[in-house]
Amino acid sequence: MLAFRDQEQVPANDQFETGVASPRSKSTNGAFEEGATVHLPYLGKASLQFQAPLAHRSCSTSRNRSLRILLMVAVPFLTAILIVAACKAFHTKRQKLGMNHRRLSYNGEGINDNDLFIIEECLAMEEELGLPPPEPVFPSSSNELERISELASMFAESAAAHESMQAAEQYSAWGESAAAQPVSRSNQQEHLSDQLSEHQGDAGLYPMASLGAASGGGSSTSLYPALNPDSWVEDIEDILPVGDFQAESQDEDPVASYSNAMDTDAMLPMPYLPSTSNALHMELDHLIKDHPYVRLPVLEPTVVPKCLLPKGALGTIRMDISSHIQFLILRKLFAKRTLNQQDADEVVRALEQLASKTGRRARTSRRQGRPLFAASTLGTYFLVFDYLVSAIQIFGNSMQLPLWWNQFISFFDVDYYFPEPSKRARGNARFNTQLANSLIAALRIYKTGNRPPLSMVLELKRQLFFSKFAPQRFRSPEWEPWRTDHILFQQEHRASLPKGGTEGEDCEQ
């Protein structure tokens, strides 16, 4: 039985053995034999199932490796293509909008009208919104002594500004602030009050005098000290005792009331000074002419004025030139009693730059619909024209007006007025409406080549620089030198008028 089992097992095992031919096999004696056959036992179904996944895994691994390599190469390539496409699209868009070939230069060359219009509109918007401009940088001389003088003058101005602020606080504490209301032709008959120191309204930090009453009909008890000595002299009731004050006004159409801007007596009536002496009137006129807001220097005998050419007044605009710096230069030069050759040439250069920038701005800008914004723009035009017309009086024919004046004044639209606000309007709206109308009236006079009455110029500047309702631009610290000029002049000439005497003996009505 045992032998039988062995015989049965041998064939059974033989039929499941697999012969594998090996190219080189090791024999029993240690030598290799060629073509030897190695019998491997049959491992069964599980062995076949194990060998199949191994072959499949090898194929998928090589495929994944190829895919990974392809992605590593394709991703940077696609990224580079996307970046190049984005740059091309952005460049094409800039070309369509005309943005990529702009070349802004300091002298304005190569800038077309559209670019200049955008730049000037942005600058105008900054001015109207009261955004502070960059700090002015004055050109410094190479001479060390002149630099030291500049520093000394800066310190002196700072000290004067500090003193003026203290004086202004004292004035506010004493209650001597005036009403901030511009002129209106609806109030044409004026008299002085027996209490000129009592003012209606609040003009802010600094002492103010008003241009006129607010709009509206009916009788009014407002004070109109626009052009009288109360603008500078403290306690003037002790100097000029006057009678009772009465003001009559009548309702008029606001636009028709300004139809004749050249009628300055009706536009800004002089206050009635009863029974005052001629000496006092002459003294007051002298004070007004000597005020830094209206004072004009004279040329030294050896000065040959430089001609103001059209290419200067109407030429290209330099982007590095600030209008406010030119205002500061003119303020400094006009404060002198006499102008030498260098001063005169500097005045002409500053006027050319101001005229060029302001003229182009006026030519490309539209009429403002709101009085607040209009007062800001018109206030700038007013200051520019005051310096220009003052220079005409100083330099005469060297300004060569026939060559550029008519074209220049055509840029400025002043053929309109703002309607009077209602009685229920806020003080800010009333003030700026009538201030804008007063500035328009003054500009219409300037366009004729003449300067308005000095008292009118003085009062308009005071309204711009001192009123709390003035446009934000003129209330900014950059105009502090002009406020300091007025306050120092007020302190210096407070005792200049004659006190007592016979001037006021028969002043009562």
C-alpha positions as CSV (number, residue, x, y, z in Angstrom):
1,M,0.0,0.0,0.0
2,L,2.8,2.3,0.8
3,A,4.5,1.6,-2.5
4,F,1.2,2.2,-4.3
5,R,0.8,5.5,-2.6
6,D,4.3,6.5,-3.7
7,Q,3.6,5.5,-7.2
8,E,0.4,7.5,-7.2
9,Q,2.0,10.6,-5.7
10,V,4.9,10.6,-8.2
11,P,2.8,10.9,-11.4
12,A,0.6,13.4,-9.6
13,N,3.5,15.5,-8.7
14,D,5.1,15.1,-12.2
15,Q,2.1,16.4,-14.0
16,F,2.1,19.7,-12.1
17,E,5.9,20.3,-12.4
18,T,7.1,22.9,-14.8
19,G,10.3,22.6,-16.6
20,V,12.3,25.8,-17.0
21,A,15.3,25.8,-19.2
22,S,18.2,27.7,-17.8
23,P,21.0,28.8,-20.0
24,R,23.5,28.0,-17.3
25,S,22.8,25.5,-14.4
26,K,25.0,24.3,-11.7
27,S,25.6,20.5,-11.5
28,T,26.1,18.4,-8.5
29,N,29.9,18.6,-8.7
30,G,29.8,22.4,-8.8
31,A,30.2,22.8,-12.6
32,F,27.8,24.7,-14.7
33,E,25.9,22.8,-17.4
34,E,24.4,24.4,-20.6
35,G,20.8,23.7,-21.3
36,A,20.0,22.2,-18.0
37,T,16.3,22.0,-17.0
38,V,15.1,23.1,-13.6
39,H,11.9,21.6,-12.3
40,L,9.9,24.0,-10.3
41,P,6.9,22.8,-8.2
42,Y,3.5,24.1,-9.2
43,L,2.5,26.9,-6.8
44,G,-1.1,26.8,-7.7
45,K,-3.6,29.5,-8.7
46,A,-2.6,31.9,-6.1
47,S,0.9,32.2,-7.6
48,L,-0.6,33.2,-11.0
49,Q,-2.9,35.8,-9.3
50,F,0.2,37.2,-7.6
51,Q,2.2,37.5,-10.8
52,A,-0.5,39.4,-12.7
53,P,-0.7,42.5,-10.5
54,L,3.1,42.8,-10.5
55,A,3.1,43.2,-14.3
56,H,0.2,45.6,-14.2
57,R,1.8,47.7,-11.5
58,S,5.0,48.0,-13.5
59,C,3.1,49.4,-16.5
60,S,1.1,51.9,-14.5
61,T,4.2,53.1,-12.7
62,S,6.0,53.9,-15.9
63,R,2.9,55.6,-17.2
64,N,2.6,57.8,-14.1
65,R,6.2,58.7,-14.3
66,S,5.8,59.8,-17.9
67,L,2.7,61.9,-16.9
68,R,4.6,63.5,-14.1
69,I,7.4,64.5,-16.3
70,L,5.0,65.9,-18.9
71,L,3.3,68.0,-16.3
72,M,6.6,69.3,-14.9
73,V,7.4,70.5,-18.4
74,A,4.0,71.8,-19.4
75,V,3.1,73.8,-16.3
76,P,6.0,76.3,-16.6
77,F,5.5,76.5,-20.3
78,L,1.8,77.3,-19.9
79,T,2.5,79.8,-17.1
80,A,5.0,81.7,-19.3
81,I,2.4,81.7,-22.1
82,L,-0.3,83.2,-19.8
83,I,2.1,85.9,-18.5
84,V,3.1,86.9,-22.0
85,A,-0.6,87.0,-23.1
86,A,-1.5,89.2,-20.1
87,C,1.3,91.6,-20.7
88,K,0.2,91.9,-24.4
89,A,-3.4,92.5,-23.5
90,F,-2.4,95.3,-21.0
91,H,-0.1,96.9,-23.5
92,T,-2.8,96.8,-26.1
93,K,-5.3,98.4,-23.7
94,R,-2.9,101.2,-22.8
95,Q,-2.3,101.9,-26.5
96,K,-6.0,102.1,-27.1
97,L,-6.4,104.6,-24.2
98,G,-3.4,106.6,-25.3
99,M,-1.6,106.1,-22.0
100,N,1.7,104.6,-22.8
101,H,3.3,107.4,-24.8
102,R,2.7,110.2,-22.4
103,R,5.9,112.1,-21.6
104,L,5.3,114.8,-18.9
105,S,8.1,117.4,-18.9
106,Y,8.7,120.2,-16.5
107,N,8.2,122.8,-19.2
108,G,5.0,121.3,-20.6
109,E,6.5,120.4,-24.0
110,G,5.0,117.4,-25.7
111,I,1.8,117.4,-23.7
112,N,-1.4,117.6,-25.7
113,D,-4.5,119.5,-24.7
114,N,-6.3,116.5,-23.3
115,D,-3.5,115.7,-20.9
116,L,-3.2,119.3,-19.8
117,F,-7.0,119.5,-19.3
118,I,-7.0,116.4,-17.0
119,I,-4.0,117.7,-15.0
120,E,-5.5,121.2,-14.6
121,E,-8.9,119.8,-13.6
122,C,-7.3,117.7,-10.9
123,L,-5.4,120.8,-9.6
124,A,-8.6,122.9,-9.7
125,M,-10.5,120.2,-7.8
126,E,-7.8,120.1,-5.2
127,E,-8.1,123.9,-4.8
128,E,-11.8,123.9,-4.6
129,L,-11.9,121.1,-2.0
130,G,-9.3,122.8,0.1
131,L,-6.7,120.1,-0.2
132,P,-3.4,121.4,1.0
133,P,-0.8,121.9,-1.8
134,P,2.8,120.7,-1.3
135,E,4.9,122.9,0.8
136,P,6.5,125.7,-1.2
137,V,10.2,125.4,-1.8
138,F,11.8,128.8,-2.4
139,P,14.8,128.9,-4.7
140,S,17.8,129.4,-2.5
141,S,20.7,131.5,-3.6
142,S,24.2,130.1,-3.5
143,N,25.4,133.0,-1.4
144,E,25.5,132.0,2.2
145,L,24.7,135.5,3.4
146,E,21.5,135.5,1.4
147,R,20.6,132.1,2.8
148,I,21.1,133.5,6.3
149,S,19.0,136.5,5.4
150,E,16.2,134.2,4.2
151,L,16.3,132.2,7.4
152,A,16.2,135.4,9.4
153,S,13.2,136.7,7.5
154,M,11.4,133.4,7.9
155,F,11.9,133.5,11.7
156,A,10.7,137.1,11.8
157,E,7.6,136.2,9.9
158,S,6.9,133.3,12.3
159,A,7.3,135.6,15.2
160,A,5.0,138.1,13.7
161,A,2.4,135.4,12.9
162,H,2.6,134.3,16.6
163,E,2.1,137.8,17.8
164,S,-0.8,138.4,15.4
165,M,-2.5,135.2,16.6
166,Q,-2.3,136.5,20.2
167,A,-3.7,139.9,19.1
168,A,-6.5,138.1,17.3
169,E,-7.4,136.2,20.4
170,Q,-7.6,139.5,22.3
171,Y,-9.8,141.0,19.7
172,S,-12.1,138.0,19.9
173,A,-12.2,138.3,23.7
174,W,-13.1,142.0,23.3
175,G,-16.0,141.1,21.0
176,E,-14.8,143.2,18.1
177,S,-15.5,140.9,15.2
178,A,-17.6,142.0,12.3
179,A,-20.3,140.4,10.2
180,A,-19.1,138.3,7.2
181,Q,-21.7,139.3,4.6
182,P,-20.9,140.4,1.0
183,V,-22.4,143.3,-0.7
184,S,-25.8,143.4,-2.3
185,R,-27.3,146.2,-4.4
186,S,-30.6,145.6,-2.7
187,N,-29.3,147.7,0.2
188,Q,-28.2,151.0,-1.3
189,Q,-28.8,153.7,1.3
190,E,-26.5,153.5,4.2
191,H,-25.6,155.5,7.3
192,L,-23.3,155.0,10.2
193,S,-24.5,153.6,13.5
194,D,-23.9,155.4,16.8
195,Q,-22.4,152.1,18.0
196,L,-20.0,151.0,15.3
197,S,-18.3,148.5,17.5
198,E,-21.4,146.3,17.8
199,H,-21.4,143.9,14.8
200,Q,-23.8,141.2,13.9
201,G,-22.6,137.7,13.1
202,D,-19.3,136.1,13.7
203,A,-16.4,136.6,11.3
204,G,-14.3,133.9,12.8
205,L,-11.0,134.2,14.6
206,Y,-9.9,137.6,13.1
207,P,-11.6,141.0,13.3
208,M,-13.7,141.5,10.2
209,A,-15.8,144.1,8.4
210,S,-18.6,143.2,6.1
211,L,-19.1,144.0,2.5
212,G,-22.8,144.5,3.0
213,A,-25.9,143.1,4.4
214,A,-27.4,139.7,3.7
215,S,-30.1,139.4,1.1
216,G,-33.7,139.9,1.7
217,G,-36.2,142.8,1.7
218,G,-37.6,144.9,4.4
219,S,-35.9,147.1,6.9
220,S,-32.6,146.0,8.3
221,T,-30.5,147.0,11.3
222,S,-27.3,145.4,9.9
223,L,-24.1,147.3,9.8
224,Y,-22.2,148.0,6.6
225,P,-18.7,149.1,7.6
226,A,-17.2,147.8,4.4
227,L,-15.0,150.8,3.6
228,N,-14.9,152.9,6.8
229,P,-12.2,153.3,9.3
230,D,-13.8,150.7,11.6
231,S,-11.9,148.1,9.5
232,W,-8.7,149.1,11.2
233,V,-9.3,151.5,14.1
234,E,-10.3,150.3,17.5
235,D,-12.9,152.2,19.5
236,I,-13.7,154.5,16.6
237,E,-16.9,155.6,18.3
238,D,-14.6,157.7,20.5
239,I,-13.2,159.3,17.3
240,L,-16.2,159.8,15.2
241,P,-19.5,160.2,17.2
242,V,-22.3,159.8,14.7
243,G,-26.0,159.8,14.6
244,D,-28.5,157.0,14.6
245,F,-28.2,154.3,12.0
246,Q,-31.0,153.5,9.6
247,A,-30.8,151.3,6.5
248,E,-33.5,151.0,3.9
249,S,-33.6,148.2,1.4
250,Q,-36.0,147.2,-1.3
251,D,-36.7,143.9,-3.0
252,E,-35.0,143.7,-6.4
253,D,-34.3,141.0,-8.9
254,P,-30.8,139.6,-7.9
255,V,-29.6,139.3,-11.4
256,A,-30.9,142.6,-12.6
257,S,-29.4,144.3,-9.6
258,Y,-26.0,143.5,-10.9
259,S,-26.7,144.3,-14.5
260,N,-24.3,147.3,-14.5
261,A,-21.1,146.1,-12.9
262,M,-19.3,149.3,-13.8
263,D,-21.5,151.4,-11.5
264,T,-19.2,150.9,-8.6
265,D,-21.0,153.5,-6.4
266,A,-24.2,151.4,-6.5
267,M,-22.3,148.2,-6.3
268,L,-20.2,149.1,-3.3
269,P,-21.6,152.4,-1.8
270,M,-19.4,154.4,0.4
271,P,-20.7,154.8,3.9
272,Y,-22.1,158.2,4.7
273,L,-19.8,160.2,7.0
274,P,-21.8,163.2,8.1
275,S,-19.9,166.5,8.9
276,T,-16.4,165.0,8.9
277,S,-13.5,167.2,8.0
278,N,-11.5,167.0,4.8
279,A,-8.4,166.3,6.8
280,L,-9.9,163.2,8.2
281,H,-11.0,162.0,4.8
282,M,-7.5,162.6,3.4
283,E,-6.1,160.7,6.4
284,L,-8.4,157.7,5.7
285,D,-7.6,157.7,2.0
286,H,-3.9,157.7,2.9
287,L,-4.4,154.8,5.2
288,I,-6.2,152.7,2.6
289,K,-3.6,153.4,-0.1
290,D,-0.9,152.4,2.4
291,H,-2.5,149.0,3.3
292,P,-0.4,146.0,2.1
293,Y,-3.5,144.6,0.3
294,V,-3.6,147.6,-2.1
295,R,-0.3,149.3,-1.9
296,L,1.8,149.6,-5.0
297,P,5.6,150.0,-5.2
298,V,7.3,152.4,-7.6
299,L,10.2,151.7,-9.9
300,E,13.6,153.1,-9.3
301,P,14.8,155.7,-11.8
302,T,17.3,153.4,-13.4
303,V,14.9,150.5,-14.0
304,V,14.1,149.5,-17.5
305,P,11.0,147.3,-17.3
306,K,11.0,144.0,-19.0
307,C,8.4,143.5,-21.6
308,L,5.7,141.0,-20.9
309,L,5.3,139.0,-24.1
310,P,2.3,136.9,-25.3
311,K,4.4,133.7,-25.3
312,G,4.9,134.3,-21.6
313,A,1.3,135.2,-20.7
314,L,-0.3,132.7,-23.1
315,G,2.5,130.2,-23.5
316,T,3.0,126.6,-22.3
317,I,2.7,125.7,-18.7
318,R,5.5,124.4,-16.6
319,M,4.4,121.6,-14.4
320,D,6.9,122.4,-11.7
321,I,5.6,125.9,-11.1
322,S,3.2,126.5,-8.2
323,S,0.7,129.3,-8.4
324,H,0.9,129.9,-4.7
325,I,4.7,130.3,-4.8
326,Q,4.1,133.1,-7.4
327,F,1.6,134.7,-5.1
328,L,4.2,134.6,-2.3
329,I,6.8,136.2,-4.5
330,L,4.5,139.0,-5.7
331,R,3.4,139.6,-2.1
332,K,7.0,140.0,-1.0
333,L,7.9,142.3,-3.9
334,F,4.8,144.5,-3.7
335,A,5.5,145.0,0.0
336,K,8.6,147.0,-1.0
337,R,8.5,150.8,-1.5
338,T,10.7,150.7,-4.6
339,L,11.6,148.0,-7.1
340,N,15.1,147.7,-8.5
341,Q,15.9,146.0,-11.9
342,Q,16.1,142.5,-10.4
343,D,12.8,143.0,-8.5
344,A,11.0,144.3,-11.6
345,D,12.2,141.4,-13.7
346,E,11.1,138.9,-11.1
347,V,7.6,140.5,-10.9
348,V,7.2,140.1,-14.7
349,R,8.3,136.4,-14.5
350,A,5.9,135.7,-11.8
351,L,3.1,137.4,-13.6
352,E,3.8,135.5,-16.8
353,Q,3.6,132.2,-15.0
354,L,0.4,133.2,-13.1
355,A,-1.3,134.5,-16.3
356,S,-0.4,131.3,-18.2
357,K,-1.6,128.9,-15.6
358,T,-4.8,130.8,-14.7
359,G,-5.7,131.6,-18.3
360,R,-5.5,128.0,-19.4
361,R,-7.4,126.9,-16.4
362,A,-10.2,129.4,-17.1
363,R,-10.3,128.5,-20.8
364,T,-10.7,124.8,-20.2
365,S,-13.0,124.9,-17.1
366,R,-16.8,125.2,-17.0
367,R,-18.9,127.6,-15.1
368,Q,-19.4,126.6,-11.5
369,G,-23.0,125.9,-10.5
370,R,-22.5,126.1,-6.7
371,P,-21.5,129.4,-5.1
372,L,-19.1,127.8,-2.7
373,F,-17.0,126.3,-5.5
374,A,-17.4,129.4,-7.6
375,A,-16.2,131.6,-4.8
376,S,-13.0,129.6,-4.5
377,T,-12.3,129.8,-8.3
378,L,-13.3,133.4,-8.6
379,G,-11.2,134.3,-5.6
380,T,-8.1,133.0,-7.3
381,Y,-9.0,134.8,-10.5
382,F,-9.5,138.0,-8.4
383,L,-6.1,137.8,-6.9
384,V,-4.4,137.1,-10.2
385,F,-6.2,140.1,-11.9
386,D,-5.4,142.4,-9.0
387,Y,-1.7,141.7,-9.5
388,L,-1.9,142.0,-13.2
389,V,-3.8,145.3,-13.3
390,S,-1.5,146.6,-10.5
391,A,1.5,145.7,-12.7
392,I,-0.1,147.6,-15.6
393,Q,-0.2,150.7,-13.4
394,I,3.5,150.1,-12.3
395,F,5.1,149.2,-15.7
396,G,2.8,151.0,-18.1
397,N,3.3,150.3,-21.8
398,S,6.0,147.6,-21.2
399,M,3.1,145.2,-20.4
400,Q,2.2,145.3,-24.2
401,L,-1.5,144.8,-23.6
402,P,-2.6,145.0,-27.2
403,L,-0.6,141.8,-28.0
404,W,-2.3,139.6,-25.4
405,W,-4.8,141.3,-23.1
406,N,-8.0,140.8,-25.2
407,Q,-7.3,137.1,-25.8
408,F,-6.4,136.6,-22.1
409,I,-9.6,138.2,-20.7
410,S,-11.7,136.2,-23.2
411,F,-10.9,133.1,-21.2
412,F,-12.8,134.4,-18.1
413,D,-16.6,134.0,-18.1
414,V,-18.0,136.6,-15.8
415,D,-21.3,137.3,-17.6
416,Y,-23.5,135.7,-14.9
417,Y,-24.6,136.1,-11.3
418,F,-26.0,133.8,-8.7
419,P,-29.5,134.4,-7.6
420,E,-30.0,135.7,-4.1
421,P,-30.6,132.8,-1.6
422,S,-33.8,132.6,0.4
423,K,-34.0,134.1,3.9
424,R,-34.0,130.6,5.3
425,A,-30.7,129.7,3.7
426,R,-27.8,129.0,6.0
427,G,-25.2,131.7,6.6
428,N,-22.6,129.8,4.6
429,A,-24.8,129.8,1.5
430,R,-25.7,133.4,1.8
431,F,-22.1,134.5,2.3
432,N,-20.6,132.6,-0.6
433,T,-23.5,133.5,-2.9
434,Q,-23.0,137.2,-2.4
435,L,-19.2,136.9,-2.2
436,A,-19.2,135.2,-5.6
437,N,-21.4,138.0,-7.0
438,S,-19.1,140.6,-5.6
439,L,-16.0,138.9,-7.0
440,I,-17.7,138.7,-10.4
441,A,-18.5,142.4,-10.3
442,A,-14.8,143.1,-9.5
443,L,-13.6,140.9,-12.3
444,R,-15.8,142.7,-14.8
445,I,-14.0,145.9,-13.8
446,Y,-10.5,144.3,-14.0
447,K,-11.3,143.1,-17.6
448,T,-11.5,146.7,-18.7
449,G,-7.8,147.1,-17.6
450,N,-8.8,149.2,-14.6
451,R,-8.5,148.5,-10.9
452,P,-11.7,148.6,-8.8
453,P,-11.8,151.1,-5.9
454,L,-9.1,150.4,-3.4
455,S,-11.6,150.1,-0.6
456,M,-13.4,147.4,-2.6
457,V,-10.2,145.5,-3.2
458,L,-9.3,145.7,0.4
459,E,-12.6,144.4,1.7
460,L,-12.8,141.5,-0.8
461,K,-9.4,140.3,0.3
462,R,-10.4,140.6,3.9
463,Q,-13.5,138.5,3.2
464,L,-11.4,135.8,1.5
465,F,-8.7,135.6,4.2
466,F,-10.6,136.2,7.4
467,S,-14.2,135.0,7.2
468,K,-15.1,131.7,8.7
469,F,-17.5,131.2,5.8
470,A,-14.8,131.8,3.1
471,P,-13.8,128.9,0.8
472,Q,-11.7,126.3,2.5
473,R,-8.7,127.1,0.3
474,F,-8.4,130.7,1.6
475,R,-8.8,129.6,5.2
476,S,-5.8,127.3,5.0
477,P,-2.5,128.1,6.7
478,E,-0.8,128.9,3.4
479,W,-2.5,132.3,3.4
480,E,-1.4,133.2,6.9
481,P,1.2,135.7,5.6
482,W,-1.7,137.8,4.1
483,R,-3.6,137.6,7.4
484,T,-0.5,138.7,9.3
485,D,0.0,141.7,7.0
486,H,-3.5,143.0,7.8
487,I,-3.3,142.5,11.5
488,L,0.1,144.1,11.8
489,F,-1.1,147.1,9.7
490,Q,-4.1,147.4,12.0
491,Q,-1.9,147.4,15.1
492,E,0.5,149.9,13.6
493,H,-2.1,152.4,12.4
494,R,-4.5,152.2,15.2
495,A,-3.5,155.5,16.6
496,S,-2.9,157.2,13.3
497,L,-6.2,159.0,13.1
498,P,-6.7,162.3,14.9
499,K,-8.6,161.9,18.1
500,G,-10.8,164.6,19.6
501,G,-10.8,168.2,18.2
502,T,-13.5,169.7,16.1
503,E,-14.0,166.9,13.7
504,G,-16.8,165.3,15.7
505,E,-18.5,168.4,17.2
506,D,-21.3,168.6,14.7
507,C,-21.4,164.9,13.5
508,E,-24.9,164.2,14.8
509,Q,-27.7,164.4,12.4
